[in-house]
Amino acid sequence: MSAAKGADKSLDIVIMGRTYKVNCADEERDALLQAVEYLDQKMNEIKSSGRVGSLERIAVMAALNIAHELLVARGAQSSDAASANGFDIEDAKRRMRSMQATLDQALAPQEKLFE
């Protein structure tokens, strides 16, 4: 969050039932609350799938999914501009799938502790 225009104010947000205190400029409050709602929705979708147990893993998977959505949206908006900048969306997708597989492998033993 940027504090360029207005004073930051403390704001309590709730994600997956946990409360976090964040600083946010008044003019960014609505956008932050929309982002919180979207993140909470994504994290709850992942949790309800039953494949992911820990909050940390749910957060990482949600971040990967949201990053993927962003990259796809950027690619759809301007694939010509993306290629002009040298950005390869397919490579980014492959890398995200690889990261997800690595996370699955690394965190699988930890999830068994919570069963």
C-alpha positions, 0 to 999 in steps of 0.5 A: 500500500502506498501512502503518497496521498493520504495518511495511513490508517490501521485497518483490521482485515479477516482472511480465513477467520484470522484477523490481521492489522494492516496500514492502508491509505484512505484512498486505497481502502476499498481496493484493499477490501476487495483484494481481501475478499478475493483472497479469502474466497480463493483460499477457502476454495482451496481449503474446501477442495480437501487436498491442502491442509496447512494455512501456509500451503493454502496461502501459497497455492492461492498466491500461485493461482492468483499470479497465474490469473494475472499473467493470463489476463495480462497476456489476453490484454496485450499478447503483442506487448508481452512478446515485445517485452520478451515475456513468455507466458507459457514459460511462466505457466510451466515454471508455476506448475513446477513450483506447485509440484515442488511444493506438493513434494516438500509439504506432503510429509508435513500434511500427514502430521495434521491428519 
